[in-house]
Amino acid sequence: MGYITYENSVSWSYYNRFEDVTNRYMPWSGEGNSFASQIVTAVNKLVYKWYNDGDVYDNRYTLKGWCNDLSSYANWLAVYTGTVELHKIQLAKTYGDYEQILKSVADLLLDEELLAVLDKKPRRGTIYECEGPFEFVELDEDEWEEEDYEEEEDEDMWKEEAYD
C-alpha cells in the first residue's frame, strides 16, 4: 500500500458530515479532557492518517499500511467504546474495505447525541498508549520492496480500469 490513489482521496469528503462534532470536541492539542474529546481525537487520527499517509492500524493481515503505528488509537477505541467494527480489518482485502471500516466507525462514534452525553464524562486511559487486539508490525526491507511492487501493479490496474 503506501500510496493513496485517486479512488481513496475523493472519499475524504465523506467526513464533511462530521465537521460540527469535530470542531466542537476536537482539542487544539493532545486528547482533551473528556471521553468525547478522546473519541473524536482517536477517530480523526485514524481517518487522517489513512487519507493523508496510507497508514492502517493493524498491518498483520492483507493491508500492510505504510509506516506509522496507529494501533494504540484503534486499541483505545476497541477497549473503551467496545467498537467491534474495528475487528473487520482482519477481513479487509482492498482499500475500499478499509475505508468502509473507517466510515462505519465514524458513523457510529461521531454521533452528535452520543458525544454530547460522553462530553460530561472524564477521559479514560490515554489514546496514545493503549494495549489491545490491534498491532503494527515493522516490515523488513524485503517486505517493503515486495509491497511497493504490488502497489505499483495495483495503481497500473486502476489506471487501466479508468480508461476502459
MITOR-542553 format. One record per residue (C-alpha): x, y, z. Coordinates in pm, 1 decimal, padded with zeros to 6 digits. Each point is the difference from the previous one (the first is absolute). Layout:
# MITOR-542553
+----------+----------+----------+
!        x !        y !        z !
+----------+----------+----------+
!        X !        Y !        Z !
...
+----------+----------+----------+
This chain:
# MITOR-542553
+----------+----------+----------+
!        x !        y !        z !
+----------+----------+----------+
!  00000.0 !  00000.0 !  00000.0 !
!  00156.4 !  00331.9 !  00092.6 !
! -00125.3 !  00217.8 ! -00282.4 !
! -00346.0 !  00148.4 !  00006.1 !
! -00176.4 ! -00041.3 ! -00329.7 !
! -00256.9 !  00235.3 ! -00146.5 !
! -00259.9 ! -00262.1 !  00091.3 !
!  00071.5 !  00057.9 !  00371.4 !
!  00064.9 !  00371.8 ! -00000.5 !
! -00341.7 !  00093.5 ! -00140.6 !
! -00174.4 ! -00169.1 !  00292.3 !
!  00164.3 !  00237.0 !  00248.6 !
! -00307.2 !  00220.3 ! -00050.0 !
! -00214.2 ! -00264.0 !  00177.0 !
!  00129.2 !  00137.6 !  00330.3 !
! -00135.0 !  00350.1 ! -00062.4 !
! -00318.6 ! -00116.0 !  00173.5 !
!  00198.2 ! -00018.2 !  00325.3 !
!  00141.9 !  00350.9 ! -00021.2 !
! -00224.9 !  00139.4 !  00275.2 !
!  00082.1 ! -00272.3 !  00254.8 !
!  00366.7 !  00015.9 ! -00088.8 !
!  00005.7 !  00376.8 !  00050.4 !
! -00188.2 ! -00034.0 !  00328.3 !
!  00189.7 ! -00290.3 !  00160.4 !
!  00345.7 ! -00012.1 ! -00160.1 !
!  00258.4 !  00162.2 !  00227.2 !
!  00263.9 !  00235.8 ! -00141.6 !
!  00265.5 ! -00238.2 !  00127.5 !
!  00015.0 ! -00328.0 !  00184.2 !
! -00303.2 ! -00216.9 !  00058.2 !
! -00216.7 !  00238.7 !  00199.3 !
! -00154.9 ! -00028.1 !  00344.0 !
! -00322.2 ! -00188.1 ! -00071.6 !
! -00088.7 ! -00343.7 ! -00125.9 !
! -00163.9 !  00164.1 ! -00304.1 !
!  00315.5 !  00191.3 ! -00091.7 !
!  00203.7 ! -00320.5 !  00020.8 !
! -00240.8 ! -00180.7 ! -00231.9 !
!  00002.2 !  00282.5 ! -00254.7 !
!  00379.4 !  00025.0 !  00015.4 !
!  00057.5 ! -00374.9 ! -00041.6 !
! -00245.4 ! -00034.0 ! -00290.4 !
!  00144.9 !  00305.7 ! -00171.7 !
!  00354.9 ! -00133.2 !  00041.4 !
! -00096.8 ! -00323.7 ! -00177.0 !
! -00185.8 !  00179.7 ! -00277.8 !
!  00265.5 !  00266.1 ! -00055.2 !
!  00292.0 ! -00242.3 ! -00003.4 !
! -00180.1 ! -00221.7 ! -00252.0 !
! -00087.5 !  00270.5 ! -00249.6 !
!  00314.1 !  00205.6 !  00049.7 !
!  00265.5 ! -00273.3 !  00034.4 !
! -00158.2 ! -00337.9 ! -00078.8 !
!  00052.4 ! -00129.2 !  00356.2 !
! -00211.2 ! -00282.3 !  00143.2 !
! -00041.6 ! -00089.4 !  00369.1 !
!  00082.2 ! -00371.0 ! -00038.5 !
!  00226.9 ! -00115.5 ! -00279.5 !
!  00014.9 ! -00372.6 !  00078.9 !
! -00265.1 ! -00092.0 ! -00254.6 !
! -00039.2 !  00080.3 ! -00370.4 !
!  00041.9 !  00378.7 !  00026.7 !
!  00356.8 !  00081.7 !  00097.3 !
! -00047.5 !  00371.3 !  00051.6 !
!  00290.3 !  00232.1 ! -00028.3 !
!  00224.5 !  00070.7 !  00293.6 !
! -00173.5 !  00158.2 !  00301.4 !
! -00121.4 ! -00194.5 !  00300.6 !
! -00364.8 !  00095.7 !  00054.7 !
! -00094.2 ! -00309.4 !  00197.2 !
! -00028.6 !  00189.0 !  00329.7 !
! -00285.8 !  00215.8 ! -00134.1 !
! -00193.1 ! -00301.3 ! -00126.0 !
!  00076.5 ! -00194.9 !  00317.4 !
! -00127.9 !  00286.4 !  00213.2 !
! -00322.0 !  00018.5 ! -00203.5 !
! -00047.8 ! -00377.2 !  00024.8 !
!  00073.3 ! -00013.7 !  00374.5 !
! -00189.3 !  00309.1 !  00116.2 !
! -00289.0 !  00016.9 ! -00249.0 !
! -00035.4 ! -00367.8 ! -00088.7 !
!  00001.5 !  00081.6 ! -00372.6 !
! -00004.0 ! -00339.9 ! -00171.0 !
!  00007.8 !  00151.5 ! -00351.4 !
!  00375.2 !  00037.3 !  00043.6 !
!  00045.1 ! -00379.0 !  00000.6 !
! -00109.6 ! -00013.2 ! -00363.9 !
!  00355.7 !  00097.3 ! -00094.5 !
!  00076.1 ! -00372.5 !  00011.7 !
! -00227.5 ! -00041.6 ! -00302.9 !
!  00095.9 !  00318.5 ! -00188.4 !
!  00152.4 ! -00090.8 ! -00334.9 !
! -00019.1 !  00333.1 ! -00182.9 !
!  00035.9 !  00371.7 !  00060.2 !
! -00378.3 !  00025.3 ! -00027.0 !
! -00047.3 ! -00259.7 !  00275.3 !
!  00221.7 !  00196.7 !  00237.1 !
! -00165.4 !  00325.7 ! -00090.1 !
! -00340.2 ! -00155.5 !  00077.1 !
!  00122.8 ! -00101.1 !  00346.0 !
!  00104.0 !  00358.7 !  00070.7 !
! -00331.6 !  00134.7 ! -00126.5 !
! -00192.7 ! -00245.2 !  00219.3 !
!  00203.9 !  00095.1 !  00305.7 !
! -00052.7 !  00370.6 ! -00069.6 !
! -00373.9 ! -00049.5 ! -00054.3 !
! -00027.0 ! -00188.0 !  00327.6 !
!  00220.9 !  00211.0 !  00226.1 !
! -00022.0 !  00352.3 ! -00139.8 !
! -00369.2 !  00022.3 !  00078.4 !
! -00098.5 !  00342.1 !  00135.7 !
! -00239.3 ! -00132.9 !  00266.6 !
!  00242.5 ! -00267.1 !  00122.5 !
!  00287.2 !  00246.4 !  00024.9 !
! -00212.7 !  00254.4 !  00188.2 !
! -00058.4 ! -00260.4 !  00272.9 !
!  00361.6 ! -00123.2 !  00000.4 !
!  00136.4 !  00354.2 !  00020.5 !
! -00116.7 !  00005.7 !  00362.3 !
!  00212.3 ! -00306.5 !  00078.8 !
!  00368.3 !  00029.7 !  00093.2 !
!  00262.3 ! -00135.7 ! -00234.5 !
!  00099.0 ! -00364.2 !  00029.8 !
!  00352.7 ! -00130.9 ! -00034.0 !
!  00194.6 !  00153.7 ! -00285.1 !
! -00046.7 ! -00041.5 ! -00373.2 !
!  00377.1 !  00019.3 ! -00044.8 !
!  00094.2 ! -00308.5 !  00199.7 !
! -00267.2 ! -00266.4 !  00000.3 !
!  00052.5 ! -00373.4 ! -00032.3 !
! -00263.8 ! -00210.3 ! -00170.1 !
! -00074.9 ! -00229.0 ! -00292.3 !
!  00161.6 !  00211.6 ! -00272.7 !
!  00365.4 !  00001.8 ! -00083.3 !
!  00242.1 !  00164.3 ! -00239.7 !
!  00291.1 ! -00217.8 ! -00110.3 !
!  00312.0 !  00156.6 ! -00148.2 !
!  00064.5 ! -00142.6 ! -00345.2 !
!  00353.4 ! -00084.6 ! -00100.0 !
!  00155.1 !  00144.9 ! -00314.3 !
! -00090.0 ! -00300.9 ! -00219.2 !
! -00366.8 !  00024.0 !  00096.5 !
! -00005.8 !  00373.1 ! -00080.8 !
!  00148.0 ! -00060.7 ! -00343.2 !
! -00258.9 ! -00272.2 ! -00066.5 !
! -00279.1 !  00226.5 !  00127.9 !
!  00117.4 !  00291.4 ! -00217.1 !
! -00002.1 ! -00230.0 ! -00304.0 !
! -00353.6 ! -00118.0 !  00075.5 !
! -00112.4 !  00360.0 !  00042.4 !
!  00142.0 !  00097.2 ! -00337.5 !
! -00196.5 ! -00286.2 ! -00156.8 !
! -00317.8 !  00113.6 !  00179.5 !
!  00044.8 !  00358.0 ! -00120.2 !
!  00061.8 ! -00114.1 ! -00357.8 !
! -00314.6 ! -00213.8 !  00013.6 !
! -00201.1 !  00291.6 !  00136.8 !
!  00123.6 !  00228.4 ! -00277.0 !
! -00086.5 ! -00262.1 ! -00263.8 !
! -00350.4 ! -00047.3 !  00145.3 !
! -00057.1 !  00376.5 ! -00002.1 !
!  00059.5 !  00015.3 ! -00373.4 !
! -00209.5 ! -00306.3 ! -00093.5 !
+----------+----------+----------+
